[in-house]
Each structure stands twice: as structure tokens, then as C-alpha cells.
Amino acid sequence: MTFRRIVIILLIVGGFWYLNTHDSGLRTHVLNGRLGGTALKLTEADAAPEYDAEETNNISIYKHVLPSVVNITSQTQALNFFFQVVPQQGQGSGFVLDKEGHILTNYHVIGDAQQIEVTTSDKHRYRAQRINVDPVHDLALLQIKAPNLTPVVLAAGSRSLEVGQKVYAIGNPFGLAGTMTTGIISAIRSIHSPQGAPIENAIQTDAAINPGNSGGPLLNSRGEVIGITSLIATNPNENVEQSAGIGFAIPVDTVKAVLGDFQKYGRVRRPSMGIVSLPIGPDLAEQMGLAAGYGVLVQRTVSGGAADRAGLRGGNQTAYLGNTLIYLGGDLIVNIDGQDVTNTQDISDVMNRHQVGDTVTVTFYRGRRKMSVQVTLGEAREQAA
């Protein structure tokens, strides 16, 4: 009897040992006690899971860029209903540009704030100094005094961006610090800043962008900054601003141009041709009887602006394109400095490669006559395209 008991015990112990050393990496645990008369069995993995290539890259980008992303809070004074002065606080994101503590964010994040604070990823808080602002392009440059800062890497340019490529946004949506979302470039199009000025080549993305993301970096799959997240499209029937899968970022080329002006002039001096224009495609050109199937039709020239001084002409006949009032009869610009012009984004690309005072050769049609003229670029104005 004793021998039989010993054999049974050895079989049980041996079986338990076998199950725990020869299974497929999964282990089943039976909890002591019963739930509804049935033992509760949990199955868990023996080891941590392996990440696929995409997950590994996502994790790498997040860990690499997170130390460069900051949370920005701004405080202003306002009058309430009883004409009492009360503080109002705004919140957004930003990112470190250099070891000297320069930080880029959106102008609308700080506005006319009397006090600006920056919280770094390691939870340290610093009072920020406003260095320069560009309300037209919705950009603001701040500076903090902090040790061991990690600057971002700016992409070489935004002209090579393609619809469909993967992007990442890191910021502080709704105050949730260090949040990363992913998506793709959905389109590249012209938009208007919160101040109403045009922003050319803006990056549209379906990466979730919410209030608090403004001013944070939009990254490519190498962790390089390709834009600064700025705007979200919202449902006009909803009272709450939140991601609708349509967000926009100011492209890095515009960022570099503005920062270059800050450094060289102490303010923004973006070059401009001083025109308001309408992109023309083949169908529209045929309907209007234009001499070329592409180009940018000059709607009007800014009085005293570069195009006006060079003799370019705007339209003198009114018409409607859908519900939009347009002007016909103006010059049709088809080329600038040897580059074909098919839309306003092409003009913006040319402006980004020049400075105020540079001269460019503009080729255009006046009626059926093809002409060229030298245009000395002036300084950008909000009403100029």
C-alpha cells in the first residue's frame, strides 16, 4: 500500500513537472476557490512578446523624440461679466530647437499671454521668454533656460512629401502629456491660419490631433520634423472641438523660412509678388478661353506691390465660380524663373527660395500674347497670395 502511494505521488509530481517544462510557452493557472462552481483558469505567456518591425520603429521614434516635446501653458488677464480681472489659461505643445533652449510653437497657443510656462518631458517647469512671433504663419519662438535639452531634427524639406506616407504626432492633447498618434499624409493643400492668412503646402493628416496638440511636431518615419501641428477640422454641428480625422500642419519649409527671417531681420520678411490669384486647370482654361491650359490667373494686384510695380494686371470683369466671385481678364502666370506654375503652391515654393529684394522672371499670357517681365519681390502682406 505504501509503495503504491509513493508511485502515485511520483506520477503526479512527474506529470506536473512535464507540463511546466514541455508546453508551448503558455502556462495555465487554476485559481484557488471557485466562481459559480467552476474553477477559473488563466493562460499567460512565458515571455514578453516580440515586436514586429513597425512596432519597433514606432517605439524607437517615441523614445527618441519625446524628450524634445514640451507642454506650454499661457496665462492672460481678462474681464468677466462684472468687469473684474480674472486669469485665463491656454495650453498647447511645442518642441526644442537647440541646446540654448529655443522652442517653437504656434502663435495661437500663446497669443498675447502675459506669462508663459514650459514643462519638459522630465516634469521640470520653466518660465519662458517670448523671442519673436509671426501671427501670419501662426508661429512663435520662445526660449527657456534649462540644462540637458534634446533638440529635434528638422527634415531637409517638405517638397518631397507624398500623400500616403506615414506620419507621427507627439503632443499634449487635452493636457495628456506625451501622447503619440499615427496616421498618414492625407493631402497637401492650401489652408488659412487662425488669423485668416494663407498657408501654402499645409500637410493634411488623419493622425489624431486634438486641442493641446497645437505646436507639437509632425514627424516622418525617421523621426524628423516635417511640420508643426496647428489646426483641426471639426464638425460645425458639434460644440466640442475634437479630432475628426482631418488635421493640418505647417510644413517645415515654411518653418525654416520664418526662423531664417527671425535670425536675419529680427522679424518676418517673407517675399511676395503681391497678387491675389486663382489656380487654373484645363477645364477652367477652356471655359474661360485662356491661351494655356494651366497657370495662375491674377485676380488683382496689391497696390504698390511687386507685381503692380512690374506692370502685371489683375482682372476687370466679374464672374462667379460656383458661389465664389472671381475676376476675369487678368494676366495668366505660367512660369517663374523656369519653373512651371500650375497653382499657388508653386508660387509659394518659389518664394521660399528667395528673399525680399530678389528679382525673378515671370512669364505670363496677356490675352493670347506671351510675355515676360522682371519682378523685384516685395514684403509679404496678409492680403497677398
Steps between C-alpha positions, in 0.01 A plus 500: 500500500776740593687417178189568291454839667860591431460407131182706465670802662799464269271482195315815607823690566652376175192597302498847653870540420442388139213739440703794628814420301364360171203724408491750211596805703159539660426429861156432648429607855204381702398746768418364841131533570210478263288745304149378448616146569764506221876534543643817339784419261734772369742451212804725479815519292831380634694797353448857387363527143724577206424820305471510124706745293230769496444484874874512563531814286201663674655436842840626384357826363298564815796443734729709282272801449305516828780682692480778238124561537377745764170606649423873485257688722422867452316739727319821410281742689141560394190677630202295611132599486547721808809671350728321741846394384523120490782276370446286192726211414585343165683176434690347208819328391839598363841352424862580577706638210845524658706461817457872572136437585323641194154349470257519208124501541189651340427866547142420596628288791652804673324796333547811714567306820662687787652183642623188319622181666665200340497151652759260360452125470685445830229710676720804567328838455664814364389858439523566124605819325326607179774550238297566184159430351350473152120517525465474120654151490379418856852444637667613822857465625559469876807438714559336838812458712529128565782243504535185290244585234450265205434682169286352225636425153332700224438322170701628202183636339132447438495502118565125487205409723252259346137425573484159666827512691485426871514780758506530878371779725628544856345753734272564793138463383253608771803536729593131471876544485716286272228363274597355161257435215568361155349539155590593145527815291147531362562799272720805449291813451465870571321598820449817703655568839279595797578861405367438148833515314573231239740217587620323187592130481342421837518131592161337552506185713261250655726457805282593797559867587300660780508822704835504676686347203546844344867590473627142522710326236371295207765239420593269216597134546859603579389722789577822311270802535311560174250747644346661807147386583272802500134451404222245514184483295194459720135421446317836495203332667706399803582735787819318598817527294646155450672294234293423193785330315592824324790691652752739349866579556709795382774354276863504609602715200279780630636449851859530378422809294338676795781403739750626242325837494495514880875445508588735215255786546356454846157471342328326210576640156353240269532585131181546302390581147209698641218326314170332574473207261284213378646159398398397147456145368422375148121504537490847652746631240276370220189659652678834535664483157851537642815457294642222721344203677673569831633788706397753761256771396569837662181616669645826626835651585576662833538873448870587508596133525759314295267391219336841483837673464603253227185570296307176554125543477207360692153420368239759406190284436300338779367145483407218736675167541234310693418745778839670486543840339799506262651749258573426134731676261816498710843366407548121505834415665642171367867507602734661754876470461466199271258313730150432370228649717181293527368621836570737788714236672750525214524874563553431870785260416667772296457756782658258750815496287530879487523804723347845493675704230585203275399523134315219322396455138125457463357359176130560438229530236316826447216385285672291232830681525780329694719742695774507765583761761751545781334524842687625807343322796345706772411418859208269570173647613206313641279579204755385241501146360 
